[in-house]
């Protein structure tokens, strides 16, 4: 998977009422590595007699994005993201 990301530093510029002049930040290039795990156990039932199929599940997802290049002076070059949730689905068959 590839993507283009644009990261900006702590540079701020105030905008004049008219005309608007956006902040022009310099672009830098980063090599990123992303790893993760996704677990979604689901249980369902089909009661029959033209009734809908019902499923109930749980989701756990954890991803880590790491800056590989350039070598930056930062103690933690990783960004972690965790998603936890539950879901219910109802499927009608015709």
TISE-217750 format. One record per atom (N, C-alpha, C, O): x, y negated, z negated. Coordinates in steps of 0.05 Angstrom, whole numbers, padded with zeros to 5 digits, always signed. Each point is the difference from the previous one (the first is absolute). Example, Ala and Ser with C-alpha at 12.3 -4.5 7.8 and 13.67 -1.06 7.14 Angstrom:
% residues 2
<atom X="+00264" Y="+00114" Z="-00156"/>
<atom X="-00018" Y="-00024" Z="+00000"/>
<atom X="+00018" Y="-00024" Z="+00000"/>
<atom X="+00021" Y="+00000" Z="-00013"/>
<atom X="-00028" Y="-00021" Z="+00027"/>
<atom X="+00016" Y="-00024" Z="-00001"/>
<atom X="-00015" Y="-00022" Z="-00014"/>
<atom X="+00010" Y="-00022" Z="-00004"/>
END
This chain:
% residues 94
<atom X="+00017" Y="+00023" Z="+00000"/>
<atom X="-00017" Y="-00023" Z="+00000"/>
<atom X="+00018" Y="-00025" Z="+00000"/>
<atom X="+00019" Y="-00001" Z="-00016"/>
<atom X="-00025" Y="-00017" Z="+00033"/>
<atom X="+00015" Y="-00025" Z="+00001"/>
<atom X="-00019" Y="-00024" Z="-00004"/>
<atom X="-00024" Y="+00002" Z="+00006"/>
<atom X="+00034" Y="-00023" Z="-00016"/>
<atom X="-00016" Y="-00024" Z="-00004"/>
<atom X="+00018" Y="-00024" Z="+00000"/>
<atom X="+00024" Y="+00002" Z="-00005"/>
<atom X="-00036" Y="-00025" Z="+00009"/>
<atom X="+00014" Y="-00026" Z="-00002"/>
<atom X="-00011" Y="-00014" Z="-00025"/>
<atom X="-00024" Y="-00003" Z="-00002"/>
<atom X="+00042" Y="-00005" Z="-00016"/>
<atom X="-00008" Y="-00014" Z="-00023"/>
<atom X="+00014" Y="-00027" Z="-00001"/>
<atom X="+00023" Y="-00002" Z="+00008"/>
<atom X="-00036" Y="-00017" Z="-00018"/>
<atom X="+00011" Y="-00027" Z="-00002"/>
<atom X="+00000" Y="-00007" Z="-00030"/>
<atom X="-00021" Y="-00004" Z="-00012"/>
<atom X="+00045" Y="+00001" Z="+00001"/>
<atom X="+00003" Y="-00008" Z="-00028"/>
<atom X="+00010" Y="-00028" Z="-00002"/>
<atom X="+00018" Y="-00008" Z="+00015"/>
<atom X="-00029" Y="-00007" Z="-00033"/>
<atom X="+00008" Y="-00028" Z="-00003"/>
<atom X="+00010" Y="-00004" Z="-00028"/>
<atom X="-00009" Y="+00012" Z="-00019"/>
<atom X="+00029" Y="-00030" Z="+00016"/>
<atom X="+00011" Y="-00006" Z="-00026"/>
<atom X="-00018" Y="-00019" Z="-00015"/>
<atom X="-00024" Y="-00002" Z="+00006"/>
<atom X="+00034" Y="-00011" Z="-00026"/>
<atom X="-00016" Y="-00018" Z="-00016"/>
<atom X="+00000" Y="-00029" Z="+00011"/>
<atom X="-00001" Y="-00019" Z="-00015"/>
<atom X="+00003" Y="+00017" Z="+00041"/>
<atom X="-00001" Y="-00027" Z="+00012"/>
<atom X="-00028" Y="-00009" Z="+00004"/>
<atom X="-00017" Y="+00015" Z="+00010"/>
<atom X="+00011" Y="-00039" Z="-00019"/>
<atom X="-00027" Y="-00011" Z="+00003"/>
<atom X="+00002" Y="-00027" Z="+00014"/>
<atom X="+00019" Y="-00015" Z="-00003"/>
<atom X="-00040" Y="+00009" Z="+00018"/>
<atom X="-00001" Y="-00026" Z="+00012"/>
<atom X="-00029" Y="-00010" Z="-00003"/>
<atom X="-00019" Y="+00015" Z="+00005"/>
<atom X="+00016" Y="-00040" Z="-00013"/>
<atom X="-00026" Y="-00011" Z="-00003"/>
<atom X="-00010" Y="-00009" Z="+00028"/>
<atom X="+00015" Y="-00008" Z="+00017"/>
<atom X="-00041" Y="+00010" Z="-00013"/>
<atom X="-00012" Y="-00007" Z="+00025"/>
<atom X="-00011" Y="-00028" Z="-00001"/>
<atom X="-00012" Y="-00008" Z="-00020"/>
<atom X="+00015" Y="-00007" Z="+00041"/>
<atom X="-00012" Y="-00026" Z="+00002"/>
<atom X="-00029" Y="+00004" Z="+00009"/>
<atom X="-00006" Y="+00020" Z="+00013"/>
<atom X="-00012" Y="-00039" Z="-00020"/>
<atom X="-00028" Y="+00003" Z="+00008"/>
<atom X="-00003" Y="+00004" Z="+00030"/>
<atom X="-00015" Y="+00018" Z="+00008"/>
<atom X="+00029" Y="-00033" Z="+00008"/>
<atom X="-00001" Y="+00004" Z="+00029"/>
<atom X="+00026" Y="-00011" Z="+00011"/>
<atom X="+00009" Y="-00020" Z="-00009"/>
<atom X="+00004" Y="+00032" Z="+00028"/>
<atom X="-00005" Y="+00027" Z="+00009"/>
<atom X="+00013" Y="+00021" Z="-00018"/>
<atom X="+00018" Y="-00007" Z="-00016"/>
<atom X="-00027" Y="+00031" Z="+00017"/>
<atom X="+00011" Y="+00022" Z="-00016"/>
<atom X="+00027" Y="+00008" Z="+00011"/>
<atom X="+00002" Y="+00005" Z="+00025"/>
<atom X="+00018" Y="-00002" Z="-00042"/>
<atom X="+00026" Y="+00010" Z="+00010"/>
<atom X="+00006" Y="+00025" Z="-00017"/>
<atom X="+00008" Y="-00003" Z="-00023"/>
<atom X="-00010" Y="+00027" Z="+00035"/>
<atom X="+00005" Y="+00024" Z="-00016"/>
<atom X="+00030" Y="+00003" Z="-00007"/>
<atom X="+00018" Y="-00011" Z="+00013"/>
<atom X="-00013" Y="+00025" Z="-00034"/>
<atom X="+00026" Y="+00005" Z="-00010"/>
<atom X="+00014" Y="+00020" Z="+00019"/>
<atom X="-00010" Y="+00021" Z="+00006"/>
<atom X="+00034" Y="-00028" Z="+00004"/>
<atom X="+00015" Y="+00016" Z="+00018"/>
<atom X="+00022" Y="+00014" Z="-00015"/>
<atom X="+00021" Y="-00012" Z="-00006"/>
<atom X="-00025" Y="+00037" Z="-00001"/>
<atom X="+00021" Y="+00015" Z="-00015"/>
<atom X="+00018" Y="+00015" Z="+00019"/>
<atom X="-00009" Y="+00008" Z="+00022"/>
<atom X="+00034" Y="-00005" Z="-00030"/>
<atom X="+00018" Y="+00016" Z="+00017"/>
<atom X="-00007" Y="+00029" Z="-00003"/>
<atom X="-00008" Y="+00009" Z="-00021"/>
<atom X="+00011" Y="+00006" Z="+00043"/>
<atom X="-00007" Y="+00029" Z="+00000"/>
<atom X="+00025" Y="+00016" Z="-00006"/>
<atom X="+00022" Y="-00007" Z="+00009"/>
<atom X="-00025" Y="+00028" Z="-00024"/>
<atom X="+00021" Y="+00018" Z="-00007"/>
<atom X="-00009" Y="+00028" Z="+00007"/>
<atom X="-00024" Y="+00006" Z="+00002"/>
<atom X="+00043" Y="+00012" Z="+00002"/>
<atom X="-00006" Y="+00028" Z="+00008"/>
<atom X="+00006" Y="+00018" Z="-00024"/>
<atom X="+00022" Y="-00002" Z="-00012"/>
<atom X="-00040" Y="+00021" Z="+00006"/>
<atom X="+00004" Y="+00019" Z="-00021"/>
<atom X="-00005" Y="+00028" Z="+00010"/>
<atom X="-00017" Y="+00004" Z="+00017"/>
<atom X="+00032" Y="+00015" Z="-00027"/>
<atom X="-00005" Y="+00029" Z="+00005"/>
<atom X="-00014" Y="+00011" Z="-00024"/>
<atom X="+00011" Y="-00002" Z="-00022"/>
<atom X="-00034" Y="+00013" Z="+00025"/>
<atom X="-00017" Y="+00010" Z="-00022"/>
<atom X="-00003" Y="+00030" Z="+00002"/>
<atom X="+00000" Y="+00011" Z="+00022"/>
<atom X="-00003" Y="+00002" Z="-00045"/>
<atom X="-00006" Y="+00028" Z="-00002"/>
<atom X="-00025" Y="+00003" Z="-00017"/>
<atom X="-00002" Y="-00011" Z="-00022"/>
<atom X="-00018" Y="+00027" Z="+00031"/>
<atom X="-00024" Y="+00004" Z="-00015"/>
<atom X="-00005" Y="+00030" Z="-00003"/>
<atom X="+00001" Y="+00015" Z="+00019"/>
<atom X="-00006" Y="-00008" Z="-00044"/>
<atom X="-00008" Y="+00028" Z="-00006"/>
<atom X="-00025" Y="-00001" Z="-00018"/>
<atom X="-00006" Y="-00020" Z="-00012"/>
<atom X="-00008" Y="+00042" Z="+00012"/>
<atom X="-00025" Y="+00000" Z="-00017"/>
<atom X="-00012" Y="+00028" Z="-00001"/>
<atom X="+00008" Y="+00019" Z="+00013"/>
<atom X="-00028" Y="-00018" Z="-00030"/>
<atom X="-00016" Y="+00025" Z="-00004"/>
<atom X="-00029" Y="-00008" Z="-00002"/>
<atom X="-00007" Y="-00020" Z="-00011"/>
<atom X="-00010" Y="+00037" Z="+00023"/>
<atom X="-00029" Y="-00004" Z="-00001"/>
<atom X="-00013" Y="+00026" Z="-00006"/>
<atom X="+00004" Y="+00020" Z="+00013"/>
<atom X="-00020" Y="-00019" Z="-00035"/>
<atom X="-00015" Y="+00024" Z="-00008"/>
<atom X="-00029" Y="-00007" Z="-00002"/>
<atom X="-00008" Y="-00020" Z="-00013"/>
<atom X="-00009" Y="+00036" Z="+00026"/>
<atom X="-00029" Y="-00005" Z="+00000"/>
<atom X="-00015" Y="+00027" Z="-00003"/>
<atom X="-00011" Y="+00010" Z="+00019"/>
<atom X="+00009" Y="+00000" Z="-00044"/>
<atom X="-00016" Y="+00024" Z="-00004"/>
<atom X="-00030" Y="-00007" Z="+00002"/>
<atom X="-00009" Y="-00020" Z="-00011"/>
<atom X="-00006" Y="+00038" Z="+00024"/>
<atom X="-00029" Y="-00005" Z="+00005"/>
<atom X="-00015" Y="+00026" Z="-00005"/>
<atom X="+00010" Y="+00021" Z="+00006"/>
<atom X="-00034" Y="-00024" Z="-00018"/>
<atom X="-00018" Y="+00023" Z="-00002"/>
<atom X="-00027" Y="-00008" Z="+00011"/>
<atom X="-00008" Y="-00023" Z="-00003"/>
<atom X="-00005" Y="+00041" Z="+00016"/>
<atom X="-00025" Y="-00006" Z="+00012"/>
<atom X="-00020" Y="+00023" Z="-00001"/>
<atom X="+00007" Y="+00022" Z="-00007"/>
<atom X="-00031" Y="-00029" Z="+00015"/>
<atom X="-00021" Y="+00021" Z="+00000"/>
<atom X="-00020" Y="-00005" Z="+00023"/>
<atom X="-00005" Y="-00023" Z="+00007"/>
<atom X="-00005" Y="+00044" Z="+00003"/>
<atom X="-00021" Y="-00001" Z="+00021"/>
<atom X="-00024" Y="+00014" Z="-00011"/>
<atom X="-00001" Y="+00025" Z="-00001"/>
<atom X="-00019" Y="-00040" Z="-00009"/>
<atom X="-00023" Y="+00012" Z="-00012"/>
<atom X="-00019" Y="+00015" Z="+00019"/>
<atom X="-00018" Y="+00014" Z="-00008"/>
<atom X="+00023" Y="-00018" Z="+00034"/>
<atom X="-00017" Y="+00014" Z="+00020"/>
<atom X="-00026" Y="-00013" Z="+00005"/>
<atom X="-00005" Y="-00022" Z="-00010"/>
<atom X="-00013" Y="+00035" Z="+00025"/>
<atom X="-00027" Y="-00010" Z="+00007"/>
<atom X="+00001" Y="-00029" Z="+00011"/>
<atom X="-00017" Y="-00016" Z="-00008"/>
<atom X="+00035" Y="+00010" Z="+00026"/>
<atom X="+00002" Y="-00026" Z="+00013"/>
<atom X="+00006" Y="-00023" Z="-00019"/>
<atom X="-00007" Y="-00023" Z="+00005"/>
<atom X="+00019" Y="+00030" Z="-00028"/>
<atom X="+00008" Y="-00021" Z="-00019"/>
<atom X="+00028" Y="-00009" Z="+00006"/>
<atom X="+00015" Y="+00016" Z="+00013"/>
<atom X="-00007" Y="-00040" Z="-00022"/>
<atom X="+00027" Y="-00009" Z="+00007"/>
<atom X="+00022" Y="+00015" Z="-00015"/>
<atom X="-00004" Y="+00011" Z="-00021"/>
<atom X="+00028" Y="-00011" Z="+00033"/>
<atom X="+00024" Y="+00011" Z="-00013"/>
<atom X="+00011" Y="-00022" Z="-00018"/>
<atom X="+00004" Y="-00023" Z="+00009"/>
<atom X="+00002" Y="+00029" Z="-00034"/>
<atom X="+00009" Y="-00019" Z="-00019"/>
<atom X="+00028" Y="+00007" Z="-00009"/>
<atom X="+00005" Y="+00024" Z="-00007"/>
<atom X="+00014" Y="-00043" Z="+00007"/>
<atom X="+00027" Y="+00005" Z="-00010"/>
<atom X="+00008" Y="-00021" Z="-00020"/>
<atom X="-00009" Y="-00023" Z="+00001"/>
<atom X="+00025" Y="+00031" Z="-00020"/>
<atom X="+00011" Y="-00018" Z="-00021"/>
<atom X="+00030" Y="+00005" Z="+00000"/>
<atom X="+00009" Y="+00023" Z="+00000"/>
<atom X="+00006" Y="-00045" Z="-00001"/>
<atom X="+00029" Y="+00003" Z="+00001"/>
<atom X="+00015" Y="-00021" Z="-00016"/>
<atom X="-00012" Y="-00019" Z="-00011"/>
<atom X="+00037" Y="+00024" Z="+00009"/>
<atom X="+00018" Y="-00018" Z="-00015"/>
<atom X="+00024" Y="-00006" Z="+00018"/>
<atom X="+00008" Y="+00018" Z="+00016"/>
<atom X="+00003" Y="-00041" Z="-00017"/>
<atom X="+00023" Y="-00008" Z="+00016"/>
<atom X="+00022" Y="-00012" Z="-00016"/>
<atom X="-00004" Y="-00017" Z="-00017"/>
<atom X="+00028" Y="+00027" Z="+00022"/>
<atom X="+00024" Y="-00011" Z="-00012"/>
<atom X="+00020" Y="-00005" Z="+00022"/>
<atom X="+00007" Y="+00019" Z="+00015"/>
<atom X="+00003" Y="-00043" Z="-00012"/>
<atom X="+00019" Y="-00007" Z="+00021"/>
<atom X="+00022" Y="-00017" Z="-00013"/>
<atom X="-00005" Y="-00020" Z="-00014"/>
<atom X="+00030" Y="+00027" Z="+00019"/>
<atom X="+00023" Y="-00015" Z="-00010"/>
<atom X="+00020" Y="-00004" Z="+00023"/>
<atom X="+00008" Y="+00019" Z="+00013"/>
<atom X="-00001" Y="-00044" Z="-00008"/>
<atom X="+00019" Y="-00006" Z="+00021"/>
<atom X="+00023" Y="-00017" Z="-00011"/>
<atom X="-00004" Y="-00015" Z="-00019"/>
<atom X="+00027" Y="+00018" Z="+00031"/>
<atom X="+00023" Y="-00017" Z="-00008"/>
<atom X="+00013" Y="-00011" Z="+00026"/>
<atom X="+00007" Y="+00015" Z="+00018"/>
<atom X="-00004" Y="-00041" Z="-00018"/>
<atom X="+00013" Y="-00014" Z="+00022"/>
<atom X="+00027" Y="-00010" Z="-00010"/>
<atom X="+00001" Y="-00014" Z="-00021"/>
<atom X="+00021" Y="+00022" Z="+00034"/>
<atom X="+00026" Y="-00007" Z="-00009"/>
<atom X="+00015" Y="-00016" Z="+00022"/>
<atom X="-00001" Y="+00007" Z="+00023"/>
<atom X="+00015" Y="-00028" Z="-00031"/>
<atom X="+00016" Y="-00016" Z="+00018"/>
<atom X="+00027" Y="+00014" Z="+00002"/>
<atom X="+00015" Y="+00002" Z="-00019"/>
<atom X="-00008" Y="+00008" Z="+00043"/>
<atom X="+00026" Y="+00014" Z="+00005"/>
<atom X="+00021" Y="-00020" Z="+00008"/>
<atom X="+00022" Y="+00000" Z="-00011"/>
<atom X="-00027" Y="-00016" Z="+00032"/>
<atom X="+00019" Y="-00019" Z="+00010"/>
<atom X="-00015" Y="-00027" Z="+00003"/>
<atom X="-00024" Y="+00001" Z="+00006"/>
<atom X="+00035" Y="-00023" Z="-00010"/>
<atom X="+00027" Y="-00005" Z="-00009"/>
<atom X="+00004" Y="+00005" Z="-00029"/>
<atom X="-00020" Y="+00002" Z="-00015"/>
<atom X="+00044" Y="+00002" Z="+00006"/>
<atom X="+00006" Y="+00003" Z="-00028"/>
<atom X="-00006" Y="-00026" Z="-00014"/>
<atom X="+00016" Y="-00019" Z="+00003"/>
<atom X="-00037" Y="+00018" Z="-00019"/>
<atom X="-00007" Y="-00025" Z="-00013"/>
<atom X="+00007" Y="+00002" Z="-00030"/>
<atom X="+00002" Y="+00022" Z="-00011"/>
<atom X="+00003" Y="-00045" Z="+00000"/>
<atom X="+00007" Y="-00001" Z="-00029"/>
<atom X="-00026" Y="-00001" Z="-00016"/>
<atom X="-00009" Y="-00022" Z="-00009"/>
<atom X="-00002" Y="+00045" Z="+00004"/>
<atom X="-00025" Y="+00002" Z="-00015"/>
<atom X="+00002" Y="+00026" Z="-00015"/>
<atom X="+00007" Y="+00021" Z="+00011"/>
<atom X="-00015" Y="-00021" Z="-00036"/>
<atom X="+00003" Y="+00024" Z="-00017"/>
<atom X="-00020" Y="+00022" Z="+00009"/>
<atom X="+00006" Y="+00023" Z="-00001"/>
<atom X="-00030" Y="-00031" Z="+00010"/>
<atom X="-00020" Y="+00019" Z="+00008"/>
<atom X="-00008" Y="-00006" Z="+00029"/>
<atom X="-00013" Y="-00020" Z="+00005"/>
<atom X="+00021" Y="+00038" Z="+00014"/>
<atom X="-00007" Y="-00005" Z="+00028"/>
<atom X="-00023" Y="+00018" Z="+00009"/>
<atom X="-00005" Y="+00003" Z="+00024"/>
<atom X="-00010" Y="+00007" Z="-00044"/>
<atom X="-00023" Y="+00017" Z="+00007"/>
<atom X="-00026" Y="-00013" Z="-00009"/>
<atom X="-00002" Y="-00014" Z="-00020"/>
<atom X="-00019" Y="+00019" Z="+00037"/>
<atom X="-00027" Y="-00010" Z="-00006"/>
<atom X="-00018" Y="+00024" Z="-00001"/>
<atom X="-00003" Y="+00014" Z="+00020"/>
<atom X="-00009" Y="-00009" Z="-00043"/>
<atom X="-00018" Y="+00023" Z="-00004"/>
<atom X="-00029" Y="-00008" Z="+00002"/>
<atom X="-00007" Y="-00022" Z="-00009"/>
<atom X="-00009" Y="+00040" Z="+00019"/>
<atom X="-00029" Y="-00005" Z="+00003"/>
<atom X="-00014" Y="+00026" Z="-00008"/>
<atom X="+00007" Y="+00022" Z="+00010"/>
<atom X="-00027" Y="-00024" Z="-00027"/>
<atom X="-00016" Y="+00023" Z="-00009"/>
<atom X="-00029" Y="-00005" Z="+00004"/>
<atom X="-00010" Y="-00021" Z="-00008"/>
<atom X="-00005" Y="+00040" Z="+00019"/>
<atom X="-00029" Y="-00002" Z="+00003"/>
<atom X="-00012" Y="+00025" Z="-00013"/>
<atom X="+00008" Y="+00023" Z="+00006"/>
<atom X="-00027" Y="-00028" Z="-00024"/>
<atom X="-00015" Y="+00022" Z="-00013"/>
<atom X="-00029" Y="-00006" Z="+00003"/>
<atom X="-00009" Y="-00023" Z="-00005"/>
<atom X="-00007" Y="+00043" Z="+00013"/>
<atom X="-00029" Y="-00005" Z="+00002"/>
<atom X="-00015" Y="+00025" Z="+00004"/>
<atom X="+00011" Y="+00022" Z="+00004"/>
<atom X="-00037" Y="-00025" Z="-00004"/>
<atom X="-00018" Y="+00022" Z="+00005"/>
<atom X="-00020" Y="-00007" Z="+00022"/>
<atom X="-00004" Y="-00024" Z="+00006"/>
<atom X="-00007" Y="+00044" Z="+00007"/>
<atom X="-00019" Y="-00005" Z="+00021"/>
<atom X="-00021" Y="+00021" Z="+00001"/>
<atom X="+00004" Y="+00023" Z="-00008"/>
<atom X="-00027" Y="-00030" Z="+00019"/>
<atom X="-00023" Y="+00018" Z="+00005"/>
<atom X="-00008" Y="-00004" Z="+00029"/>
<atom X="-00002" Y="-00022" Z="+00010"/>
<atom X="-00003" Y="+00044" Z="+00004"/>
<atom X="-00009" Y="-00002" Z="+00027"/>
<atom X="-00025" Y="+00018" Z="+00004"/>
<atom X="-00002" Y="+00021" Z="-00012"/>
<atom X="-00015" Y="-00031" Z="+00029"/>
<atom X="-00025" Y="+00015" Z="+00007"/>
<atom X="-00001" Y="+00001" Z="+00030"/>
<atom X="+00000" Y="-00021" Z="+00014"/>
<atom X="-00002" Y="+00046" Z="-00003"/>
<atom X="-00001" Y="+00003" Z="+00029"/>
<atom X="-00026" Y="+00013" Z="+00008"/>
<atom X="-00006" Y="+00022" Z="-00009"/>
<atom X="-00008" Y="-00035" Z="+00026"/>
<atom X="-00025" Y="+00011" Z="+00011"/>
<atom X="+00006" Y="+00014" Z="+00026"/>
<atom X="+00015" Y="-00010" Z="+00017"/>
<atom X="-00027" Y="+00033" Z="-00013"/>
<atom X="+00004" Y="+00014" Z="+00025"/>
<atom X="-00027" Y="+00001" Z="+00015"/>
<atom X="-00021" Y="+00006" Z="-00012"/>
<atom X="+00022" Y="-00012" Z="+00038"/>
<atom X="-00025" Y="+00000" Z="+00016"/>
<atom X="+00001" Y="+00022" Z="+00021"/>
<atom X="-00019" Y="+00003" Z="+00015"/>
END
